[in-house]
Amino acid sequence: TLFRSPTILQSPPTRVLAQKAAASLWVRASGTGPLSYQWSLNGVDLANETNVTLTLNSATPADAGTYTVRVSNDLGSAQSDPALVTVLSSPLLSIDQAGSDMIVAFPAAPGFLYNVEWAPMPLGNSWSAAGTALTDPVGVIWLTNSLSVEDARFFRIRKP
């Protein structure tokens, strides 16, 4: 029989979650059993989180951060690569006017593209593109468009 210390085969995935969303992080490891697991958040061990899967039942901002898991057996241990978990706040859409431009801003995940669309009131099935924007480094989109601000409109934001 060959005895082996743990090896991480697949580290936990990075996640972007809405508040109150559920998600799981997992690790795939090999080594001589039994294997034990210890999850940590931002370098601090999480009490009672000692399974192969870590479940977040209802994500809050306190769940955001860098997760790792240490896998151990009698021969040694291995630590996963970090998994970044981002918890998005409840979306708040801000629409302002700057001169003849309309500025649309909302919180989003950094580095993602979003399509901003509008429809006239009363709401029908005809949506028009207001533009596509990339989030800034802190996760806010600033879309400037020369739509007239006099008319009432519905806006929606979608990932392409």
Backbone as CSV, one residue per row, in Angstrom:
resi,resn,N_x,N_y,N_z,CA_x,CA_y,CA_z,C_x,C_y,C_z
1,THR,0.843,-1.189,0.000,0.000,0.000,0.000,0.882,1.244,0.000
2,LEU,0.544,2.189,-0.870,1.275,3.446,-0.973,0.545,4.503,-0.156
3,PHE,1.265,5.135,0.769,0.680,6.185,1.601,1.091,7.539,1.043
4,ARG,0.098,8.438,0.892,0.394,9.745,0.297,-0.200,10.876,1.132
5,SER,0.557,11.959,1.209,0.024,13.172,1.843,-0.991,13.811,0.882
6,PRO,-1.830,14.704,1.376,-2.864,15.303,0.521,-2.288,16.151,-0.613
7,THR,-2.994,16.115,-1.730,-2.710,16.960,-2.888,-4.024,17.594,-3.319
8,ILE,-3.997,18.893,-3.577,-5.193,19.588,-4.062,-5.293,19.354,-5.565
9,LEU,-6.390,18.752,-6.003,-6.631,18.516,-7.432,-7.425,19.660,-8.057
10,GLN,-8.348,20.234,-7.285,-9.152,21.361,-7.768,-9.479,22.263,-6.588
11,SER,-9.035,23.514,-6.686,-9.293,24.498,-5.629,-10.725,25.013,-5.728
12,PRO,-11.230,25.604,-4.644,-12.596,26.138,-4.690,-12.723,27.248,-5.727
13,PRO,-13.906,27.370,-6.325,-14.116,28.384,-7.368,-14.392,29.765,-6.781
14,THR,-14.036,30.790,-7.533,-14.401,32.161,-7.194,-15.901,32.320,-7.435
15,ARG,-16.557,33.109,-6.582,-18.008,33.295,-6.686,-18.370,34.773,-6.587
16,VAL,-19.381,35.179,-7.342,-20.004,36.493,-7.207,-21.463,36.220,-6.868
17,LEU,-21.895,36.696,-5.692,-23.229,36.374,-5.185,-24.040,37.631,-4.908
18,ALA,-25.319,37.527,-5.106,-26.235,38.565,-4.639,-26.471,38.335,-3.153
19,GLN,-26.815,39.390,-2.423,-27.158,39.210,-1.019,-28.295,38.211,-0.893
20,LYS,-28.223,37.386,0.129,-29.207,36.357,0.469,-29.165,35.153,-0.467
21,ALA,-28.235,35.124,-1.422,-28.113,33.968,-2.319,-27.400,32.831,-1.585
22,ALA,-27.670,31.619,-2.017,-26.985,30.440,-1.479,-25.915,29.995,-2.466
23,ALA,-24.819,29.480,-1.934,-23.737,28.989,-2.795,-22.894,27.999,-2.016
24,SER,-22.171,27.181,-2.753,-21.252,26.224,-2.143,-19.862,26.405,-2.718
25,LEU,-18.875,26.228,-1.858,-17.482,26.147,-2.271,-17.041,24.721,-1.989
26,TRP,-16.199,24.180,-2.838,-15.751,22.811,-2.638,-14.302,22.693,-3.067
27,VAL,-13.699,21.602,-2.642,-12.323,21.290,-3.018,-12.280,19.828,-3.443
28,ARG,-11.406,19.532,-4.390,-11.148,18.142,-4.778,-9.713,17.845,-4.395
29,ALA,-9.529,16.822,-3.572,-8.192,16.480,-3.098,-7.993,14.976,-3.147
30,SER,-6.724,14.579,-3.191,-6.392,13.157,-3.121,-5.372,12.973,-2.010
31,GLY,-5.202,11.751,-1.607,-4.261,11.410,-0.548,-4.809,10.234,0.235
32,THR,-3.968,9.672,1.065,-4.383,8.538,1.879,-5.391,9.010,2.918
33,GLY,-6.526,8.340,2.982,-7.585,8.707,3.915,-7.320,8.179,5.308
34,PRO,-8.037,8.702,6.265,-9.068,9.729,6.099,-8.453,11.127,5.925
35,LEU,-9.104,11.928,5.088,-8.701,13.316,4.897,-9.570,14.205,5.781
36,SER,-8.961,15.230,6.362,-9.737,16.204,7.139,-9.626,17.564,6.457
37,TYR,-10.624,18.406,6.680,-10.735,19.691,5.994,-10.933,20.804,7.016
38,GLN,-10.319,21.957,6.755,-10.550,23.144,7.577,-10.618,24.353,6.659
39,TRP,-11.807,24.980,6.606,-12.020,26.168,5.782,-11.634,27.410,6.566
40,SER,-11.120,28.404,5.845,-10.806,29.686,6.476,-11.285,30.826,5.583
41,LEU,-11.570,31.943,6.227,-11.990,33.170,5.544,-11.011,34.261,5.940
42,ASN,-10.341,34.831,4.948,-9.344,35.881,5.181,-8.290,35.444,6.196
43,GLY,-7.886,34.174,6.107,-6.811,33.660,6.953,-7.231,33.199,8.332
44,VAL,-8.513,33.291,8.673,-9.008,32.886,9.989,-9.847,31.620,9.827
45,ASP,-9.470,30.563,10.582,-10.232,29.316,10.512,-11.689,29.560,10.883
46,LEU,-12.595,28.936,10.131,-14.030,29.034,10.390,-14.447,27.875,11.291
47,ALA,-15.034,28.190,12.432,-15.453,27.171,13.392,-16.445,26.207,12.757
48,ASN,-16.233,24.927,12.972,-17.127,23.850,12.528,-17.250,23.724,11.014
49,GLU,-16.375,24.354,10.246,-16.406,24.216,8.778,-15.304,23.249,8.384
50,THR,-15.618,21.954,8.536,-14.612,20.899,8.382,-15.043,19.818,7.395
51,ASN,-15.849,20.203,6.422,-16.295,19.261,5.394,-15.656,19.600,4.054
52,VAL,-15.784,18.702,3.102,-15.233,18.927,1.766,-15.927,20.102,1.073
53,THR,-17.176,20.391,1.470,-17.960,21.489,0.898,-18.297,22.496,1.985
54,LEU,-18.169,23.773,1.649,-18.585,24.860,2.532,-19.822,25.483,1.904
55,THR,-20.911,25.561,2.664,-22.162,26.101,2.135,-22.468,27.442,2.781
56,LEU,-22.749,28.415,1.935,-23.236,29.719,2.382,-24.733,29.718,2.089
57,ASN,-25.554,29.708,3.129,-27.000,29.564,2.934,-27.696,30.852,2.524
58,SER,-27.250,31.976,3.036,-27.871,33.264,2.736,-26.772,34.321,2.829
59,ALA,-26.111,34.583,1.713,-24.918,35.427,1.697,-25.193,36.834,2.224
60,THR,-24.270,37.305,3.048,-24.287,38.675,3.561,-22.927,39.301,3.255
61,PRO,-22.795,40.615,3.405,-21.483,41.233,3.178,-20.379,40.629,4.048
62,ALA,-20.726,40.100,5.224,-19.722,39.476,6.097,-19.139,38.206,5.484
63,ASP,-19.830,37.611,4.517,-19.336,36.398,3.850,-18.340,36.708,2.741
64,ALA,-18.195,37.966,2.369,-17.274,38.339,1.293,-15.839,38.219,1.784
65,GLY,-14.956,37.773,0.894,-13.544,37.687,1.243,-12.855,36.565,0.506
66,THR,-11.686,36.199,1.015,-10.862,35.167,0.396,-10.953,33.888,1.214
67,TYR,-11.434,32.831,0.577,-11.589,31.533,1.226,-10.474,30.593,0.787
68,THR,-9.975,29.809,1.736,-9.062,28.707,1.431,-9.500,27.517,2.269
69,VAL,-9.035,26.346,1.884,-9.286,25.145,2.670,-7.969,24.382,2.796
70,ARG,-7.708,23.905,4.009,-6.531,23.086,4.282,-6.993,21.633,4.391
71,VAL,-6.366,20.774,3.617,-6.697,19.345,3.621,-5.534,18.623,4.291
72,SER,-5.852,17.787,5.287,-4.801,17.136,6.073,-5.055,15.648,6.220
73,ASN,-3.973,14.925,6.456,-4.022,13.537,6.920,-2.812,13.329,7.825
74,ASP,-2.558,12.099,8.243,-1.443,11.822,9.156,-0.083,12.099,8.533
75,LEU,-0.008,12.218,7.210,1.271,12.396,6.518,1.580,13.849,6.168
76,GLY,0.599,14.754,6.317,0.856,16.150,5.982,-0.416,16.904,5.650
77,SER,-0.243,18.049,5.005,-1.399,18.865,4.635,-1.094,19.643,3.364
78,ALA,-2.155,20.118,2.733,-2.048,20.951,1.531,-3.117,22.027,1.633
79,GLN,-2.790,23.215,1.158,-3.756,24.316,1.176,-4.168,24.659,-0.244
80,SER,-5.457,24.916,-0.426,-5.993,25.275,-1.742,-5.526,26.658,-2.157
81,ASP,-5.662,26.933,-3.444,-5.512,28.300,-3.924,-6.693,29.098,-3.384
82,PRO,-6.535,30.410,-3.221,-7.638,31.213,-2.687,-8.798,31.344,-3.669
83,ALA,-9.999,31.404,-3.102,-11.219,31.652,-3.875,-11.818,32.951,-3.355
84,LEU,-11.981,33.919,-4.236,-12.559,35.201,-3.845,-14.080,35.114,-3.936
85,VAL,-14.756,35.461,-2.852,-16.217,35.524,-2.834,-16.611,36.991,-2.696
86,THR,-17.369,37.472,-3.671,-17.881,38.837,-3.665,-19.379,38.764,-3.420
87,VAL,-19.870,39.556,-2.480,-21.305,39.626,-2.207,-21.764,41.019,-2.622
88,LEU,-22.617,41.053,-3.629,-23.112,42.328,-4.155,-24.199,42.878,-3.249
89,SER,-24.164,44.168,-3.032,-25.213,44.797,-2.248,-26.488,44.847,-3.085
90,SER,-27.580,45.111,-2.409,-28.832,45.254,-3.148,-28.644,46.350,-4.185
91,PRO,-29.019,46.076,-5.421,-28.741,47.059,-6.465,-29.544,48.341,-6.288
92,LEU,-28.828,49.434,-6.366,-29.451,50.749,-6.337,-29.038,51.457,-7.612
93,LEU,-29.992,51.805,-8.401,-29.739,52.464,-9.673,-29.823,53.967,-9.454
94,SER,-28.792,54.674,-9.867,-28.762,56.126,-9.747,-28.742,56.729,-11.141
95,ILE,-29.652,57.641,-11.399,-29.718,58.309,-12.699,-29.664,59.812,-12.450
96,ASP,-28.675,60.460,-13.041,-28.481,61.896,-12.861,-28.299,62.561,-14.209
97,GLN,-28.377,63.873,-14.196,-28.153,64.648,-15.412,-26.908,65.503,-15.218
98,ALA,-26.048,65.509,-16.242,-24.863,66.366,-16.264,-24.857,67.063,-17.615
99,GLY,-25.290,68.301,-17.643,-25.426,69.000,-18.921,-26.494,68.319,-19.748
100,SER,-26.159,67.929,-20.971,-27.127,67.238,-21.824,-27.009,65.725,-21.705
101,ASP,-26.120,65.234,-20.824,-25.930,63.789,-20.668,-26.708,63.247,-19.484
102,MET,-27.139,62.009,-19.623,-27.739,61.265,-18.540,-26.663,60.313,-18.033
103,ILE,-26.462,60.257,-16.712,-25.454,59.383,-16.125,-26.174,58.305,-15.333
104,VAL,-25.946,57.037,-15.690,-26.533,55.894,-14.999,-25.409,55.213,-14.228
105,ALA,-25.591,55.037,-12.919,-24.582,54.368,-12.095,-25.272,53.324,-11.226
106,PHE,-24.619,52.172,-11.046,-25.146,51.136,-10.164,-24.011,50.225,-9.735
107,PRO,-24.139,49.578,-8.554,-23.087,48.676,-8.093,-23.119,47.379,-8.891
108,ALA,-21.946,46.860,-9.198,-21.839,45.633,-9.986,-20.512,44.963,-9.663
109,ALA,-20.313,43.776,-10.190,-19.058,43.054,-9.979,-17.963,43.669,-10.845
110,PRO,-16.788,43.958,-10.266,-15.702,44.553,-11.054,-15.313,43.686,-12.242
111,GLY,-15.063,44.342,-13.379,-14.563,43.649,-14.561,-15.615,43.036,-15.460
112,PHE,-16.885,43.183,-15.144,-17.939,42.608,-15.966,-18.561,43.666,-16.876
113,LEU,-19.043,43.218,-18.026,-19.771,44.090,-18.949,-21.267,43.994,-18.674
114,TYR,-21.965,45.112,-18.820,-23.411,45.139,-18.640,-24.039,45.945,-19.770
115,ASN,-25.237,45.540,-20.172,-26.026,46.308,-21.135,-27.078,47.093,-20.362
116,VAL,-27.179,48.373,-20.651,-28.214,49.213,-20.056,-29.228,49.492,-21.156
117,GLU,-30.503,49.201,-20.860,-31.571,49.385,-21.843,-32.682,50.220,-21.222
118,TRP,-33.457,50.862,-22.068,-34.561,51.671,-21.582,-35.799,51.428,-22.430
119,ALA,-36.941,51.712,-21.822,-38.226,51.623,-22.521,-39.074,52.805,-22.069
120,PRO,-39.903,53.314,-22.965,-40.754,54.451,-22.590,-41.863,54.007,-21.641
121,MET,-42.413,54.974,-20.941,-43.574,54.692,-20.100,-44.813,55.026,-20.908
122,PRO,-45.922,54.315,-20.836,-46.061,53.076,-20.077,-45.218,51.962,-20.689
123,LEU,-44.829,51.032,-19.847,-43.901,49.981,-20.257,-44.515,49.075,-21.312
124,GLY,-43.798,48.926,-22.406,-44.196,47.996,-23.459,-43.109,46.952,-23.634
125,ASN,-43.087,46.304,-24.762,-42.073,45.289,-25.036,-40.922,45.822,-25.871
126,SER,-40.863,47.113,-26.068,-39.847,47.708,-26.926,-38.739,48.330,-26.075
127,TRP,-37.604,47.621,-25.989,-36.457,48.105,-25.224,-35.402,48.617,-26.191
128,SER,-34.763,49.731,-25.848,-33.699,50.312,-26.666,-32.404,50.327,-25.867
129,ALA,-31.289,50.135,-26.566,-29.987,50.137,-25.900,-29.596,51.554,-25.515
130,ALA,-29.195,51.714,-24.262,-28.630,52.987,-23.817,-27.113,52.903,-23.865
131,GLY,-26.576,51.677,-23.931,-25.130,51.498,-24.035,-24.657,50.263,-23.306
132,THR,-23.393,49.922,-23.518,-22.729,48.822,-22.820,-21.583,49.432,-22.033
133,ALA,-21.427,49.003,-20.796,-20.398,49.603,-19.951,-19.654,48.528,-19.178
134,LEU,-18.406,48.824,-18.867,-17.546,47.958,-18.056,-17.468,48.568,-16.665
135,THR,-17.504,47.719,-15.639,-17.420,48.241,-14.276,-16.028,48.789,-13.992
136,ASP,-15.982,49.768,-13.097,-14.688,50.306,-12.675,-14.081,49.370,-11.622
137,PRO,-12.861,49.636,-11.125,-12.200,48.701,-10.204,-12.948,48.427,-8.909
138,VAL,-13.810,49.328,-8.465,-14.565,49.068,-7.245,-15.955,48.523,-7.524
139,GLY,-16.290,48.306,-8.794,-17.538,47.652,-9.136,-18.706,48.564,-9.416
140,VAL,-18.459,49.801,-9.809,-19.549,50.718,-10.153,-19.479,51.016,-11.637
141,ILE,-20.643,50.987,-12.272,-20.715,51.331,-13.695,-21.146,52.774,-13.823
142,TRP,-20.452,53.486,-14.686,-20.832,54.850,-15.036,-21.077,54.848,-16.528
143,LEU,-22.310,54.992,-16.908,-22.677,55.024,-18.322,-23.190,56.417,-18.629
144,THR,-22.529,57.079,-19.544,-22.964,58.414,-19.950,-23.593,58.299,-21.321
145,ASN,-24.788,58.846,-21.446,-25.513,58.762,-22.707,-26.304,60.047,-22.881
146,SER,-26.473,60.464,-24.098,-27.180,61.723,-24.348,-28.681,61.524,-24.526
147,LEU,-29.266,60.583,-23.780,-30.723,60.446,-23.792,-31.334,61.677,-23.135
148,SER,-32.438,62.083,-23.647,-33.158,63.204,-23.056,-33.655,62.798,-21.673
149,VAL,-33.525,63.682,-20.705,-33.968,63.364,-19.348,-35.366,63.894,-19.049
150,GLU,-36.000,64.499,-20.028,-37.331,65.051,-19.780,-38.401,63.967,-19.682
151,ASP,-38.257,62.884,-20.439,-39.283,61.851,-20.490,-39.072,60.807,-19.394
152,ALA,-40.193,60.297,-18.863,-40.114,59.207,-17.896,-39.782,57.920,-18.644
153,ARG,-38.906,57.117,-18.056,-38.477,55.867,-18.694,-38.287,54.782,-17.647
154,PHE,-38.386,53.541,-18.110,-37.967,52.389,-17.328,-36.567,52.019,-17.785
155,PHE,-35.723,51.584,-16.851,-34.383,51.112,-17.191,-34.224,49.686,-16.698
156,ARG,-33.446,48.912,-17.436,-33.066,47.583,-16.974,-31.590,47.384,-17.310
157,ILE,-30.959,46.556,-16.509,-29.535,46.287,-16.670,-29.375,44.783,-16.778
158,ARG,-28.677,44.358,-17.840,-28.510,42.924,-18.095,-27.055,42.629,-18.409
159,LYS,-26.646,41.420,-18.016,-25.326,40.957,-18.447,-25.475,40.405,-19.853
160,PRO,-24.564,40.791,-20.775,-24.676,40.291,-22.162,-24.433,38.793,-22.250
